[in-house]
Amino acid sequence: MDVIIGADKDGFAMKEQVKKYLEDHQYRVTDVTPEPAEDFVESSLAVTKELLNGDAHKAIMFDRYGVGSAMASNKVKGMVTAVVQEENTAHMTAEHNGAKAIAIGTGITGVDRAIAIVQRYLDTEYAGGRHQIRLDMLEKMI
């Protein structure tokens, strides 16, 4: 599976650790921030653009609280990014909300938990069906 990742200066160290985990587990990783972005707007939009223009199916963003990256990313038409702080939400947002990306806050979530969240997110497929109605409604809002 192809995964896009990116981080601002507050999320960079965790991004590097998660990147190593992903590469060690045979994921193809595109890192849009080999150097830390100055702020979450820059890093999250780089992830979002790469995801929407490329072949990857999922993406992960890192900043201090996760909220900023998700807010910036969700401003882009066609994007669904969720802030995730634990594994069940990672699963549900992928399965029911079709989240194309998740945002993890390094000031809230430790590395071990972040890796568990990422793995759960990547292991979960979008269910579609009745859930697509909501995504269609969101798309019409923009």
KOLMAR-340360 format. One line per 8 residues: number of its first residue (from 1); their letters; for each residue x negated, y negated, z of N, C-alpha, C. Coordinates in nm, 2 decimals, always signed. Each point is the difference from the previous one (the first is absolute). Layout:
NUM	A	X:Y:Z:X:Y:Z:X:Y:Z; ...
# end
This chain:
1	MDVIIGAD	-0.08:+0.12:+0.00:+0.08:-0.12:+0.00:-0.09:-0.12:+0.00; +0.04:-0.10:-0.08:-0.07:-0.13:+0.00:+0.06:-0.10:+0.10; -0.08:-0.06:+0.08:+0.04:-0.09:+0.11:-0.08:-0.13:-0.01; +0.07:-0.11:+0.01:-0.06:-0.13:-0.01:-0.01:-0.06:+0.15; -0.11:-0.05:+0.03:-0.01:-0.06:+0.14:-0.07:-0.14:-0.01; +0.03:-0.08:+0.10:-0.06:-0.13:+0.01:+0.02:-0.05:+0.14; -0.09:-0.10:+0.04:+0.01:-0.06:+0.13:-0.06:-0.14:+0.00; +0.05:-0.08:+0.10:-0.06:-0.12:+0.03:-0.11:+0.02:+0.10
9	KDGFAMKE	-0.06:-0.11:+0.05:-0.11:+0.01:+0.09:+0.03:+0.07:+0.13; +0.13:-0.01:+0.04:+0.04:+0.07:+0.13:+0.03:+0.15:-0.02; +0.03:+0.04:-0.12:+0.03:+0.14:-0.03:-0.11:+0.08:-0.06; -0.11:-0.07:-0.04:-0.10:+0.06:-0.08:-0.07:+0.12:+0.07; -0.03:+0.00:+0.12:-0.07:+0.11:+0.07:+0.09:+0.12:+0.00; +0.12:-0.01:+0.03:+0.09:+0.11:+0.00:+0.02:+0.06:-0.14; +0.01:-0.10:-0.10:+0.02:+0.05:-0.14:-0.12:+0.08:-0.04; -0.12:-0.03:+0.04:-0.11:+0.08:-0.04:+0.00:+0.14:+0.07
17	QVKKYLED	+0.05:+0.01:+0.12:+0.01:+0.13:+0.06:+0.11:+0.08:-0.06; +0.11:-0.06:-0.04:+0.11:+0.08:-0.06:-0.04:+0.03:-0.14; -0.08:-0.08:-0.07:-0.05:+0.03:-0.13:-0.09:+0.12:+0.00; -0.08:+0.01:+0.10:-0.09:+0.12:+0.01:+0.08:+0.12:+0.02; +0.10:-0.01:+0.09:+0.09:+0.12:+0.02:+0.07:+0.04:-0.13; +0.05:-0.09:-0.07:+0.07:+0.03:-0.13:-0.09:+0.06:-0.10; -0.12:-0.05:-0.02:-0.10:+0.05:-0.09:-0.04:+0.14:+0.04; -0.02:+0.02:+0.13:-0.03:+0.13:+0.06:+0.10:+0.11:-0.03
25	HQYRVTDV	+0.13:-0.05:-0.02:+0.11:+0.09:-0.02:+0.05:+0.00:-0.14; -0.09:-0.04:-0.09:+0.01:+0.01:-0.15:+0.11:-0.09:-0.06; +0.03:-0.11:+0.07:+0.08:-0.10:-0.06:-0.08:-0.09:-0.09; +0.05:-0.05:-0.11:-0.07:-0.09:-0.09:+0.04:-0.14:+0.05; -0.10:-0.07:+0.05:+0.02:-0.13:+0.07:-0.05:-0.12:-0.09; +0.09:-0.09:-0.02:-0.04:-0.13:-0.06:+0.01:-0.10:+0.11; -0.12:-0.06:+0.03:-0.01:-0.10:+0.11:-0.01:-0.13:-0.07; +0.10:-0.09:+0.01:+0.00:-0.13:-0.06:-0.07:-0.10:+0.08
33	TPEPAEDF	-0.05:+0.04:+0.12:-0.08:-0.10:+0.09:-0.12:+0.07:+0.04; -0.10:+0.02:-0.09:-0.13:+0.06:+0.05:-0.07:-0.10:+0.10; +0.04:-0.12:-0.01:-0.04:-0.10:+0.10:+0.13:-0.05:+0.06; +0.00:-0.04:+0.13:+0.13:-0.04:+0.06:+0.06:-0.13:-0.06; +0.12:+0.01:-0.03:+0.07:-0.13:-0.04:+0.01:-0.09:+0.11; +0.00:-0.13:-0.03:+0.00:-0.10:+0.11:+0.13:+0.00:+0.08; +0.12:+0.03:-0.07:+0.12:+0.01:+0.07:+0.09:+0.10:-0.06; +0.11:+0.04:+0.07:+0.09:+0.11:-0.04:+0.07:-0.03:-0.13
41	VESSLAVT	+0.03:-0.12:-0.03:+0.07:-0.03:-0.13:-0.09:+0.04:-0.12; -0.12:-0.03:+0.01:-0.10:+0.04:-0.11:-0.01:+0.15:-0.01; -0.02:+0.07:+0.11:-0.02:+0.15:-0.01:+0.13:+0.07:-0.04; +0.11:-0.04:+0.06:+0.13:+0.07:-0.03:+0.04:-0.02:-0.14; -0.02:-0.12:-0.06:+0.04:-0.03:-0.13:-0.09:+0.08:-0.10; -0.13:+0.02:+0.04:-0.09:+0.08:-0.09:+0.05:+0.14:+0.00; +0.03:+0.05:+0.12:+0.06:+0.14:+0.00:+0.12:+0.01:-0.08; +0.09:-0.09:+0.02:+0.13:+0.00:-0.07:-0.01:+0.00:-0.15
49	KELLNGDA	-0.08:-0.09:-0.05:-0.02:-0.01:-0.14:-0.06:+0.12:-0.06; -0.10:+0.06:+0.07:-0.07:+0.12:-0.05:+0.10:+0.12:+0.00; +0.09:+0.00:+0.10:+0.09:+0.11:+0.01:+0.11:-0.01:-0.11; +0.05:-0.12:-0.02:+0.11:-0.02:-0.10:-0.05:+0.01:-0.15; -0.13:-0.03:-0.02:-0.06:+0.01:-0.13:-0.07:+0.13:-0.03; -0.02:+0.09:+0.10:-0.08:+0.12:-0.02:+0.08:+0.13:+0.00; -0.08:+0.10:+0.02:+0.06:+0.14:+0.01:+0.01:+0.05:+0.13; -0.04:-0.07:+0.11:+0.01:+0.05:+0.13:+0.15:+0.00:+0.05
57	HKAIMFDR	+0.03:+0.09:+0.09:+0.13:+0.01:+0.05:+0.03:-0.07:+0.13; -0.11:-0.01:+0.08:+0.02:-0.06:+0.13:-0.12:-0.09:+0.04; +0.02:-0.08:+0.10:-0.11:-0.10:+0.04:+0.01:-0.02:+0.15; -0.11:-0.05:+0.05:-0.01:-0.02:+0.14:-0.07:-0.14:+0.02; +0.05:-0.08:+0.09:-0.05:-0.13:+0.02:-0.04:-0.01:+0.15; -0.10:-0.07:+0.03:-0.05:-0.02:+0.14:-0.02:-0.15:+0.03; +0.06:-0.04:+0.11:-0.03:-0.13:+0.06:+0.02:+0.00:+0.15; +0.00:-0.11:+0.06:+0.00:+0.00:+0.15:+0.13:+0.06:+0.06
65	YGVGSAMA	+0.12:-0.03:-0.06:+0.13:+0.05:+0.05:+0.08:+0.07:-0.10; -0.04:+0.00:-0.13:+0.07:+0.07:-0.10:+0.12:-0.08:-0.06; +0.06:-0.08:+0.08:+0.11:-0.08:-0.04:-0.03:-0.10:-0.12; -0.11:-0.07:+0.01:-0.04:-0.09:-0.10:-0.02:+0.06:-0.14; -0.07:+0.11:+0.00:-0.02:+0.07:-0.13:+0.14:+0.05:-0.06; +0.08:+0.05:+0.08:+0.13:+0.05:-0.04:+0.09:-0.12:-0.06; +0.00:-0.11:+0.08:+0.07:-0.12:-0.05:-0.05:-0.05:-0.13; -0.13:-0.01:-0.02:-0.05:-0.05:-0.12:+0.03:+0.09:-0.12
73	SNKVKGMV	-0.03:+0.13:+0.03:+0.03:+0.10:-0.11:+0.14:+0.01:-0.04; +0.09:-0.01:+0.09:+0.14:+0.01:-0.03:+0.06:-0.12:-0.08; -0.08:-0.11:-0.01:+0.04:-0.11:-0.08:-0.01:+0.03:-0.15; -0.07:+0.11:-0.03:-0.02:+0.04:-0.14:+0.11:+0.09:-0.05; +0.07:-0.04:-0.11:+0.11:+0.08:-0.05:-0.05:+0.14:-0.03; +0.09:+0.09:+0.05:-0.03:+0.14:-0.03:-0.08:+0.07:+0.12; -0.04:-0.08:+0.10:-0.08:+0.06:+0.10:+0.08:+0.03:+0.13; -0.03:+0.11:+0.06:+0.06:+0.03:+0.13:-0.12:+0.04:+0.09
81	TAVVQEEN	-0.03:-0.08:+0.10:-0.10:+0.02:+0.10:+0.05:+0.00:+0.14; -0.03:+0.10:+0.08:+0.05:+0.01:+0.13:-0.11:-0.01:+0.10; +0.02:-0.07:+0.11:-0.09:+0.00:+0.12:+0.02:+0.13:+0.07; -0.11:+0.07:+0.03:+0.02:+0.13:+0.06:-0.10:+0.01:+0.12; +0.06:+0.04:+0.12:-0.09:+0.01:+0.12:+0.00:+0.14:+0.06; +0.08:+0.10:-0.06:+0.00:+0.13:+0.04:+0.05:+0.09:-0.11; -0.02:+0.13:+0.02:+0.01:+0.10:-0.11:+0.15:+0.02:-0.05; +0.10:+0.00:+0.09:+0.13:+0.02:-0.05:+0.05:-0.11:-0.09
89	TAHMTAEH	-0.04:-0.13:+0.03:+0.04:-0.11:-0.09:-0.08:+0.02:-0.13; -0.12:+0.04:+0.00:-0.07:+0.03:-0.13:+0.07:+0.10:-0.08; +0.05:+0.10:+0.06:+0.08:+0.10:-0.07:+0.13:-0.05:-0.06; +0.08:-0.07:+0.09:+0.13:-0.05:-0.04:-0.01:-0.11:-0.10; -0.09:-0.09:+0.01:-0.01:-0.10:-0.10:-0.04:+0.05:-0.14; -0.08:+0.10:+0.00:-0.03:+0.07:-0.13:+0.12:+0.07:-0.05; +0.06:+0.08:+0.08:+0.11:+0.09:-0.05:+0.13:-0.08:-0.03; +0.04:-0.09:+0.09:+0.13:-0.07:-0.02:-0.02:-0.14:-0.07
97	NGAKAIAI	-0.11:-0.06:+0.02:-0.01:-0.14:-0.05:-0.09:-0.01:-0.12; -0.06:+0.12:-0.04:-0.08:+0.00:-0.12:-0.12:-0.10:+0.01; -0.05:-0.02:+0.12:-0.11:-0.10:+0.02:-0.12:+0.04:-0.09; -0.04:-0.10:-0.08:-0.11:+0.02:-0.09:-0.13:-0.03:+0.08; +0.01:-0.07:+0.11:-0.11:-0.03:+0.08:+0.04:-0.01:+0.15; -0.10:+0.03:+0.09:+0.02:-0.03:+0.14:-0.11:-0.10:+0.04; +0.03:-0.07:+0.11:-0.09:-0.09:+0.06:-0.02:+0.04:+0.14; -0.13:+0.00:+0.04:-0.04:+0.05:+0.14:-0.07:-0.12:+0.06
105	GTGITGVD	+0.04:-0.03:+0.13:-0.06:-0.10:+0.08:-0.11:+0.06:+0.08; -0.12:-0.05:-0.02:-0.12:+0.05:+0.07:+0.00:-0.05:+0.15; +0.07:-0.10:+0.03:+0.01:-0.05:+0.13:+0.10:+0.07:+0.09; +0.08:+0.09:-0.07:+0.10:+0.08:+0.07:-0.03:+0.15:+0.00; -0.05:+0.04:-0.11:-0.02:+0.15:-0.03:-0.15:+0.03:+0.00; -0.03:+0.11:+0.07:-0.14:+0.05:+0.00:-0.03:+0.08:-0.12; -0.12:+0.04:-0.02:-0.04:+0.07:-0.12:+0.06:+0.14:-0.01; +0.00:+0.07:+0.11:+0.06:+0.14:-0.01:+0.15:-0.01:-0.03
113	RAIAIVQR	+0.07:-0.09:+0.06:+0.14:-0.01:-0.03:+0.02:-0.05:-0.15; -0.09:-0.09:-0.04:+0.01:-0.05:-0.14:-0.02:+0.11:-0.10; -0.09:+0.09:+0.03:-0.03:+0.11:-0.09:+0.13:+0.10:+0.00; +0.05:+0.02:+0.11:+0.12:+0.08:+0.01:+0.12:-0.06:-0.08; +0.02:-0.13:+0.01:+0.10:-0.07:-0.07:-0.02:+0.01:-0.15; -0.12:-0.03:-0.04:-0.04:+0.01:-0.14:+0.03:+0.14:-0.06; -0.04:+0.10:+0.07:+0.02:+0.14:-0.05:+0.15:+0.03:-0.01; +0.08:-0.04:+0.10:+0.14:+0.03:+0.00:+0.07:-0.08:-0.12
121	YLDTEYAG	-0.04:-0.12:-0.02:+0.05:-0.08:-0.11:-0.03:+0.07:-0.13; -0.13:+0.04:-0.02:-0.04:+0.05:-0.13:+0.06:+0.14:-0.02; +0.04:+0.07:+0.11:+0.06:+0.13:-0.02:+0.15:+0.00:-0.03; +0.06:-0.12:+0.01:+0.14:-0.01:-0.01:+0.04:-0.06:-0.14; +0.09:+0.07:-0.07:+0.05:-0.04:-0.13:+0.14:-0.08:+0.02; +0.02:-0.09:-0.09:+0.13:-0.08:+0.00:+0.11:+0.10:-0.04; +0.11:-0.01:+0.08:+0.11:+0.09:-0.02:+0.10:-0.04:-0.11; +0.00:-0.13:-0.03:+0.09:-0.05:-0.10:+0.14:+0.01:+0.03
129	GRHQIRLD	+0.09:+0.04:-0.09:+0.14:+0.02:+0.02:+0.06:-0.12:+0.07; +0.07:+0.03:+0.11:+0.08:-0.11:+0.06:-0.09:-0.12:+0.05; -0.12:+0.03:+0.02:-0.09:-0.10:+0.04:-0.04:-0.10:-0.11; +0.01:+0.04:-0.12:-0.03:-0.09:-0.12:+0.10:-0.12:+0.00; +0.12:+0.02:+0.04:+0.10:-0.11:+0.00:-0.06:-0.12:+0.07; -0.06:+0.02:+0.12:-0.06:-0.11:+0.08:-0.11:-0.07:-0.07; -0.09:+0.08:-0.06:-0.11:-0.05:-0.08:+0.05:-0.09:-0.11; +0.10:+0.05:-0.07:+0.06:-0.08:-0.11:+0.06:-0.13:+0.05
137	MLEKMI	+0.06:+0.01:+0.12:+0.06:-0.13:+0.05:-0.11:-0.10:+0.04; -0.11:+0.05:+0.05:-0.12:-0.08:+0.03:-0.05:-0.07:-0.13; -0.02:+0.08:-0.10:-0.05:-0.05:-0.13:+0.09:-0.11:-0.05; +0.13:+0.01:+0.01:+0.09:-0.11:-0.05:+0.00:-0.12:+0.08; -0.06:+0.00:+0.12:-0.01:-0.12:+0.09:-0.10:-0.10:-0.06; -0.10:+0.05:-0.07:-0.11:-0.09:-0.04:+0.03:-0.06:-0.13
# end
